[in-house]
Amino acid sequence: MKIAKRIFAILIILAIGILIFIYYGNYSKGTRAGVIMKISEKGAVFKTLEGQMNLETFGAVKGDNYVSETFNFSVEKGNPELVEELKAVALSGERVNLKYKEKFIKVFWRGDTKYFATGVERLPSNQNREEKKRTYPRN
């Protein structure tokens, strides 16, 4: 009887450890470039911040519709600076690099996607790119 209780306790502890790893662990992280199209708060009970980015692939993605060229992401609560920056670049229409992490699972109280924005980097405008091209190579 004692052995069965110990095995049961070990299984419970192992299951809890696996669930914690799956909930808090990151499957991958990366960067995507494009234009932020929207940032919105969704949900009736559990409010989540959701965003959509136009990847501007110009036909590089196989697909017949515009939806295949978008990247949907969520923003975790407790990061108001990131939310304000995303709103600012969405209004300006400038091209950005969106840094994100991908979770193992999607849970409804955390967001509509497994992808969570962790940072945004504004890309130089075309004018700045032209100036940089003219200054290289440096002698």
Buried (B, 14 or more C-beta within 10 A) or exposed (E): EEEEEEEEEEEEEEEEEEEEEEEEEEEEEEEBBBBBEBBEEEEEEEEBBBBBBBBEBEEEEEEEEEEEBBBBBBBBEEBEEBBEBBBBBBEEEBBBEBBBBBBEEEEEEBBBBBBBBBBBEEBEEEEEEEEEEEEEEEE
